[in-house]
Amino acid sequence: MSVHLLHSTARNDLGARIEDVFFAEPLFDALPDVVFFVKDRAGRYVVVNQTLARRCGMKDKSGLLGKTANEVFAAPLGQRFQAQDQSVLDDGVQIEDQLELHLYPNRDPGWCLTQKRPLRDAQGAIVGLAGVSRDLAMADHKNPAYHKVADAVRLIHDKYGETLTLPQLARTANMSVAQIERYFERIFHLTPRQMIIKTRLEAASRMLAGDSSVSDIAQACGYADHSAFTRQFRATVGVTPSEYRLLLREH
């Protein structure tokens, strides 16, 4: 019997013997920088961890159970999350390390990497989804590896309003493209492109608290036109720049 078959048999045997399929729930409760959830076929929360409950302003987890994202988060953010859920539930889409800026009712906006996967029954039909959103921690500037890419990071922060390319960042750091990609993943858990997007949208988020027009903000943050900026902002934040501005004023 092959090693792979032995492992598969042992895995299936253990799975059949575990009484509580949600045994990982208390483990995720212990992670303050990770949001964890399981949803049913209708997109309703079935399992959540304490971190998600706290960030949504709930006294305990029961306040979220049975609700959809549309019922928990203010429009249009909830509608965006629910549409994302439906793409997983209806089409089996897997979301892998998607950079997102999350807005919670009782917390400042925070950057995270989100993963969502469909859950299937024995016949392969989708019966729900599971997901995690992991906070992006600040980079350790004392890490020796950080100094190797510090000039490239500085270029992004200083020139985010201009066109930036991966070869340009690599030259700035005296690295190959492959090397700088590896270093960024290791230090920031982001690709260089994700770092550029994050830096631009952080600046845009700050500007949206003021009175500048969306078009002016788009240009200042390195976007060729209003529509390109709006598409990127909505894909990352879940709402358009104008909708985000309204949410800030209501917050």
Backbone hydrogen bonds, N-H to C=O, Kabsch-Sander energy under -0.5 kcal/mol:
donor,donor_aa,acceptor,acceptor_aa,energy
6,L,2,S,-2.4
7,H,3,V,-2.5
8,S,4,H,-2.5
9,T,5,L,-2.6
10,A,6,L,-2.6
11,R,7,H,-2.6
12,N,8,S,-2.5
13,D,9,T,-2.4
14,L,10,A,-2.4
15,G,11,R,-2.6
16,A,12,N,-2.0
17,R,13,D,-1.1
17,R,14,L,-0.6
18,I,14,L,-1.1
21,V,19,E,-0.7
23,F,20,D,-1.1
25,E,22,F,-1.8
28,F,24,A,-2.1
29,D,25,E,-1.5
30,A,26,P,-0.7
30,A,27,L,-0.8
31,L,28,F,-1.6
34,V,31,L,-1.3
35,V,133,S,-2.7
37,F,131,G,-2.1
38,V,47,V,-2.6
39,K,129,L,-2.9
40,D,44,R,-2.2
41,R,127,V,-0.7
43,G,40,D,-2.3
45,Y,67,K,-2.8
46,V,38,V,-3.3
47,V,38,V,-1.8
49,N,36,F,-1.5
53,A,49,N,-1.8
54,R,50,Q,-2.8
55,R,51,T,-2.3
56,C,52,L,-1.5
57,G,54,R,-1.7
58,M,53,A,-2.8
63,G,60,D,-1.3
64,L,61,K,-2.0
65,L,61,K,-1.0
66,G,45,Y,-2.9
67,K,64,L,-2.0
71,E,68,T,-1.1
72,V,68,T,-1.1
73,F,69,A,-2.8
77,L,74,A,-0.9
78,G,74,A,-1.8
80,R,76,P,-1.9
81,F,77,L,-2.3
82,Q,78,G,-2.4
83,A,79,Q,-2.1
84,Q,80,R,-2.1
85,D,81,F,-2.4
86,Q,82,Q,-2.4
87,S,83,A,-1.6
88,V,84,Q,-1.2
88,V,85,D,-0.5
89,L,85,D,-2.7
90,D,86,Q,-3.2
91,D,86,Q,-0.5
91,D,87,S,-1.0
92,G,88,V,-1.3
93,V,87,S,-1.7
95,I,93,V,-0.5
95,I,116,K,-2.4
96,E,94,Q,-0.6
97,D,95,I,-0.5
98,Q,114,T,-2.5
99,L,97,D,-0.5
100,E,112,C,-2.5
101,L,236,T,-1.8
102,H,100,E,-0.6
102,H,110,G,-3.0
104,Y,102,H,-0.5
104,Y,107,R,-0.6
106,N,55,R,-1.1
107,R,104,Y,-1.2
110,G,102,H,-2.0
112,C,100,E,-2.3
113,L,134,R,-2.1
114,T,98,Q,-2.2
115,Q,132,V,-2.8
116,K,95,I,-1.7
117,R,130,A,-2.7
119,L,128,G,-3.1
121,D,125,A,-2.4
124,G,121,D,-1.9
127,V,119,L,-3.2
128,G,119,L,-1.2
129,L,39,K,-2.1
130,A,117,R,-2.4
131,G,37,F,-2.5
132,V,115,Q,-2.1
133,S,35,V,-2.2
134,R,113,L,-2.5
135,D,33,D,-2.9
135,D,133,S,-0.5
136,L,111,W,-2.1
137,A,135,D,-0.7
141,H,139,A,-1.0
143,N,140,D,-1.5
146,Y,143,N,-1.4
147,H,143,N,-0.9
148,K,144,P,-0.6
148,K,145,A,-0.8
149,V,145,A,-0.7
149,V,146,Y,-1.3
150,A,146,Y,-0.8
153,V,149,V,-2.4
154,R,150,A,-2.6
155,L,151,D,-2.0
156,I,152,A,-2.0
157,H,153,V,-2.3
158,D,154,R,-2.3
159,K,155,L,-2.6
160,Y,156,I,-0.6
162,E,159,K,-2.4
169,L,165,T,-2.0
170,A,166,L,-2.5
171,R,167,P,-2.5
172,T,168,Q,-2.0
173,A,169,L,-1.7
174,N,171,R,-1.2
175,M,170,A,-2.7
180,I,176,S,-2.3
181,E,177,V,-1.9
182,R,178,A,-1.9
183,Y,179,Q,-2.5
184,F,180,I,-2.4
185,E,181,E,-2.1
186,R,182,R,-2.3
187,I,183,Y,-2.6
188,F,184,F,-2.6
189,H,184,F,-0.9
189,H,185,E,-0.9
190,L,184,F,-1.1
195,M,191,T,-2.2
196,I,192,P,-2.1
197,I,193,R,-2.4
198,K,194,Q,-2.9
199,T,195,M,-2.5
200,R,196,I,-2.6
201,L,197,I,-2.7
202,E,198,K,-2.2
203,A,199,T,-1.9
204,A,200,R,-2.4
205,S,201,L,-2.5
206,R,202,E,-1.9
207,M,203,A,-2.3
208,L,204,A,-2.2
209,A,206,R,-1.2
210,G,207,M,-1.9
217,I,213,S,-2.2
218,A,214,V,-2.6
219,Q,215,S,-2.1
220,A,216,D,-2.3
221,C,217,I,-1.6
222,G,219,Q,-1.3
223,Y,218,A,-2.6
229,F,225,D,-1.8
230,T,226,H,-2.4
231,R,227,S,-2.4
232,Q,228,A,-2.1
233,F,229,F,-2.8
234,R,230,T,-2.6
235,A,231,R,-2.2
236,T,232,Q,-1.6
237,V,233,F,-3.2
238,G,233,F,-0.6
238,G,234,R,-1.4
244,Y,240,T,-2.6
245,R,241,P,-2.2
246,L,242,S,-1.7
247,L,243,E,-2.1
248,L,244,Y,-2.4
249,R,245,R,-1.7
250,E,246,L,-1.5
251,H,247,L,-1.4
